[in-house]
């Protein structure tokens, strides 16, 4: 049981957690949404700006068609409806890192709406939860304020390099019921975005940021009441999202116990908080603005965008196989467990391609899955490599697994061969030769087993008395006489010989 659910059942009044997420995704474009400035991360401050970024008089924005194409691709993958007509609006507010005083966004006519994303229920992975998507709309990012409070100073520096970077804001319905569900949704969304190739989703660089809206519906003797909604802003890790929501659930319950304040009471409004990671708590920042506070109006410098049904259908046809469908196919085509298919798909498309080649080359999809998860992924992690940089091809590893499948190698020797192939770039056959591993034919093995049985009559008696495991004592003796013998073959032949006695 997730922590949030545990909290819900441990309190005097049962409650339901209501969570909606707003995810800001930086699209993978080379230039900004309305100008040709670069979006490269990490450049010296204020070196990637122009009059359009700062809203200087006379500067006119021009929409980046690639940003719009990537946003439509994402919205279609999220099962959203794509209206034929969408327009741009100015959202009026002032921050030091938004010098023109407004953000170009979309308001009443967004480029997509009414979609959904399915996730596995964290409490029961066999069940699927469908999370509604209210809308996904394009907007430009603001700049970045850097606060320096070292040595008793409180300076703030402004970097406008990020100003105008294209963001896709994906807004869910309040369908999530726990911090664990929120994390599961974000994990699936990030995986989808990576498969689509629309964002690098690098949270350390701010390419994926989350605002979480949360409140509680508490059962009381007088009926159900709702606590005031709190929006926790700019969460830049899934861990922060999970911890902030867990904290906020606990805080809202106790605040309601102490004050009785609820949504709809006079003077109670939606609030905006920040997450203090050092203190592991949320901190109130301000009352939440409503849309009327922003004084939206259509941007007079940008023409609306018209998207035909044929264009949307072309995007749909070009989407490719998405994670959910891919997991399902791996389970059915290769008879993998859901957990194994999930692990492989979560590694990305390149790892899936490696697995499929390995499964075909080895002829044993389940063994291929085990080796990929246990040996290949472990090696990638130890060597800090991507699958594209892995020195052992899927076809080459498939040759090794085929030898294991045929009984020419036991698992222990196969691990040695695997390590030698990695270190020396040899094929499975070459590695076996280098290591002095030779195949033992059945007639020689049968002779060896007969010798062992003749020297161990008690083992024969034990097996004939039903103690089949007794034959295991002969395997060590067999390996001393010939290190190349396969333990499974020794066991099988010894039992066959005893059965004939």
N, C-alpha and C positions, 0 to 999 in steps of 0.2 A: 504494500500500500504506500503510495507516495505521501510525502510529508504533509502536503496540504490537505489531502483527504483524511489523514490521521488527525490533523487538527480539528477538522470539521466534526468528527465523531467524538472527540474528547471534550468538547465544550458543552455547556449546559443547554444551549439552544442549537439545534441543527441548522446548518446553513448551506447554501449553494454558492460556489464561487463563480462569478461572471467576469470573463476576460475577453477583451478584443485587442487585436494587435495592429499597429501601423508599422509596416516595414519599409524602410527607405533603401532602395537598391541602386547603387551607382552603375550605370550602364557602361559597357565596355566599348567606348568610342575613343578615337584618337583626339577629337576636338570637342569643344564645349557645345552646349545645347543650342546657343544662338550666335556663336561667333567661331572663328578659326583658332582660338587660343588652345594650346595643348592641355591635355588632362593628365600628363605624366605626374606621378606622385613623387614627392621628395625633392623637388627643385627648389632653389633659393627663393625665399619669400618675395611675393609681388613681382615675379619675373614672367608670369604667364597671365597677364591682364591686358585689357584694351579698353577703349571708351565704351564698348558695349557692356563689358563686365561691370563697369562703374556707373553705367547709366548716364554718361555725359551727354549734354544737349547735342542733338543732331545725330547721335549714333543710332543706327537702326538694326534691330536683331533680325537674323535670318535662320529659320529652323534647320537643324541638323537632321537630314532625312534618315541617316543611319540610326540615330537615337530613336526616331519614331518607329522604324522597322523593327528594332530589337524590342521595343515596348509592345508592339502588336504581337510579335512572336511569343512573348511571355504571357500576355493576356489570353491568347488562344490556348496555350498550354494549361492555363488556369481555368479553362472552360468558361471564359467570360464572353459576354455578348459585345461585339464590336460595332458601335453605332457608325452610320455612314458619315455623320457630320460631327466634328468636334472643334472646339475653339480654345483660345488662350485668354486667361484673365490675369489681372494684376491683383495681388494680395498685399494690401497696404500695411506695412509695419516697419518700424525702424530699429535696427541693431547696429552697433558700430561696425560689424563685419558685413553689413548690407547697405552700402553707402547710397544707393539710388532710392532707398526707402520703400521699395516694393519687391516682391518676388513674382516672377512670371510662372503661373501655375495653371491648373484647370479647375473650374468650380462646378457649374451646373451642367456642363456637357463634357464629361471626361471621355477619354478615348476608349474606355472599357468599363463594364459593370456586370454585376450578377453572375459571378463565377463560383467555383469551389475547388477545394483541394482535399483529397482523402489522405488520412493518416492512420497508422495503427494505434489502437487504444492502448496507452501505457499500462493500464491495469489488466488488459487481456489482449495480447498482441494478435490473437486470431480474429478479433473484431475490428471493423473499420469505422472510423468516425469521419463524417464529411463536414469540413469547415467551410462555411460560406464566405465568399469574397464580395464585399459591397461594391468595390471599385478598385481599379488600378489606373492611376493617372500620372502624366508626366509633369515634372516641374524642374526648375533650376535650383542648385544648391546655393547656400550663402557662403561667405568666407569663414575664416577661422580666427577666433580670439584666443590668444595665448597669454595666460595670466602668470606673471612671475612674482611670487611672494617671498623670494629668497632674501636673506640678509636684511629683513625688516622693510623691504620695498614692497610695493603693490602695483607694479607696472603692468600694463596690458599692451601687448603688441598685436597688430592686425596683419594677417596674411590673406590676401585676396586671390591667391592662386586657385582655390577651390570654387570661387564664385562662378556660377554659371555651369558647373558640371551637371550633366544630365542625371536626374534621379527618377526612378519609377517608384511611386508610393503605393503600396499594396495594403488595402484596408480590409480587415476581416469583419464579419458579423461577430457579435459577442457570444460566440459558440463554444469557446474554450472553457473548461471547467476546473482546471488545476494548473499549477506551475509546470507539472510534468507534461501535460498536454500542450502547453504553450511551447515548451522545448521541442516536443515531437513535431509540432507544426513547423517550427523554424528549421529544424533539421531537414525535414522533407522538402520545404521550400528552397532551402539553400542547395540541396542536391539537384532539384529540378532546374534551378538557375544555372548550375554548373554544367549540367547535361545540355542545356540549350545554348550554352556559350555566350550568354548575354551579360554576364558580370563575373569578375574574379571573386566576389564575395569575401574579400579580404577585410575582416572586421578590425584588425589592428590598424589598417589604413583608412578605416571609415567607409569602406565600400558597401557595408551592410550594417544598418543601424535600426534600432527598434524602439518604438514608443509603446508602452503597455497601458491599457485602460482597465481598471479593476474595481469591482465593488462586490458586496455580499448581499444575497437575499436570505434574510434570517427568519426562521419560523418562530413566531411568538404566540402567546395565548390570544392576542388580539388580531392575529393574521400575519401575513408575510409583510416584512418591511425591507427596504433597500437602503444600504449605507451610501453616503455620498461617493460619487465616482472620482477616482484619483488617476491622473495620467502620469506615469513615470517615464521621463524623457531620456532619449539618447543612450539607451543601453547598448553597449558595444561588445557584448559577449553573451553566449547562451547561458553561461553560468550566472552572469549578472542578472539576466532576465529571470531565471529560476529563483534565485535568492531574493531578488527585489519583490517578486510576486508573493513568495512565501512569507516574507517579512510583512508586506502590506496587508495580506489576509489577516495575519495575527493582530497587527496594529489596528485595523478597522474594527475587528470584533471587540477588542478591549475598549476602543474609543466609544463605540456604541454602548457598551456596558456602563461606561463612566458617565456619558453625557446624554445618551438617548437620541442624539442628532441623527436625522435620517434624510434621505433624498426627498426634496419637495418642501422641507421646512423653510420658513422665511429666513433669508440670509444665508442659506446653504447652497453653494454652487460647486460646480466641478472644479477640482484643484489640480495644479501641476506640481509635481515633485521631481527631485533628482535622486539618483542612487549614489550614496556615499559608500564606496567599496571598502574604504579603510575601516569605517565604523560599522559596516554591514547593516545599514539602515537607510530608509528613505528620508528626505528632508523637504519640507514644503517650500516651494519657490514663489508661487503666485496663484491667484484665482485663474482658472482656465478661461481663455477668450472663446467666445462663440463666433460663428462665421460672420455675423453682422458687425463684429468689432473690426473686421479686416477691410470692410468697405470694398468688396470685390467689384471690379467692373471690367468689361472686355478690353483686352490690350489693343489699342488702336494701331500699333505698329506691325501686328502679325495677322496674316490672313488665316481664316479657319482651314481645317484640313478635311478633305473628303476621301473616304476609303470605300471602295466598291466591294460588294459581296464576293466578286471574283478574286479580288486581291486577298481578301481574308481567307478564302478557300485555298488559294495558292500557298499561303503561309501554313495553313493547317496540313496540307499534303506534304510539305517539306520539313515538318517538325522532327521526323525520325522517331525512333523507339524511346519512349520516356521511362523514367525509373520504375514506376508502378507496373507498367506492362512488361518491362524487362525482368523484374523480379518474378512475375507470374510465369513468364516463358521459361526462365531457368528452372523453376520448380517443376513445370510439366515436362519440358523437353529432356532435362537431365535427371529428373527425379531427385532433386535436391530438397532438403528441408528448408522451410521458410527462413529460418535463422541464417543458414548458409548462403542462400540466395541474397538475403539482405546484406550480409557482410560483403559479398563480392560486388554487388551493385553500388554499395556505398563507397567503394574505392574509386569509382569513376569508370567512364566508358573504356579507357585504354586497358584497365585491368580485366574488365568483362571480355574484351576481345582476346586478351592473353589466355583467359580461362577457356574460352570456347575453342581456341586452337589447341590448347593443351588437352582438353577433353577428347577432341577428335583424334589427336596424335596418339594418345595413350589407350584409347578405346575403353576407358573406365572413368566416366564423369565424376563419380563420387570420390574415387581416389585422387583424381585431379583437383577436386574441390579441397580435399584435406591437405594435399601438398601445397596448394596455392595459399591457403589460409595459415598453415603452420610454418612452412619453410620459406616460401617465396616472400610473403609479407613480412615475416620476421627478419629476413635478410635485407629487404629493402629498408626497413626501419633501422637496422644496425649500421648499414652502409650509407644511410641518408640518400637513397637513390629513388628515382621514379621508376615505374615499370618500363618506360621507354629506355631508361639507362641500364636496366638489368642485363648483365652480360650473358645470361643463359636464355636462349630462345625457347618459346613454348614448344616448338617442334623437337628441339634437343632434349628438353625435360620430358617430353612425351615418350621418347625412346627409352629413357630410364624407367619410367613408370610401366612401360610395356614389359620390360624385363622382370619387374616385380610381379606384374600380373601373371606372367608366364611361369613364375616360380624359379626363374633363373637367379634371382637375388632375393635375400630376405630384407626386411625393412632396415635392420641395423646396417647392413653392408650398403644398402641403397643410400643411406644418409652419408656414408663415407664417400661413395662415388659422387654424390651431389656436391659435396664440399670440394672434391678434387676437380670436378668439371668447372666449378666457379673459379677456383684458384688458377687453373692452368688452361682454361678455354678448350678442353678436350671434349670429344663426344663421349657418350656413355660407354661404348665399346672400348675406346682408347683409354678411358679412365680405369676401367676394370683391368685392362692389361697392365697399366702402370702400377696399379695397386696389387697385382698378383692374384687377382680374383679369377678363378677358373670355374667353369660349370662342371659339376660332378654328374656323370650320367647315371641312370637308374640302376644299371646292373652293378656298377661299382658300389653304389650306395646300398643296394640290397645285400651285397656281400659283407659290407661293413656292419650293417644292422644285424645280420645273422651272427657275426662274430661277437657282437656285444650281447646279444641274447644268450648265446651259448655260455658266456662268461658270467651272466647274471640270472640264474634260474629263479631267484626270489622275485625278480621283477615280473617274470613270466607268470609265476603263481599269483602274484598280486593282481595283475591285469585279468587273469582268468577268474579271479574271485570278484571281479567287478570294480577294482580300483584302477580305473583307466589312467588316472593322473600319475601312476607309478612309472609309466614309461618316460616321464619327463626327466627322470634321473639319468637316462641314457643319452640325452641330448648333449649334455656337457662333455661326456666321454667321447661322443662322436666328433665334436668340434675340436677336441684335443688331438684326435687322430687325423682329422682333415679339416682345417679352418674354413674350407670352402663349402662345407655341407650346409644345406638349408634345414634349419631346425624343424620346420613344418613337414618337410619331406621325410626327415628321420622319424618323426613321430608317426606319420602316416604308414610308412613301410614297416616299422616295428609292430604296429597294431595289426597290419595285414598278415605278417609272418606268424604272430601269435594266434591269430584267428584260424590259421591253417593247421595249427598243431593239434 
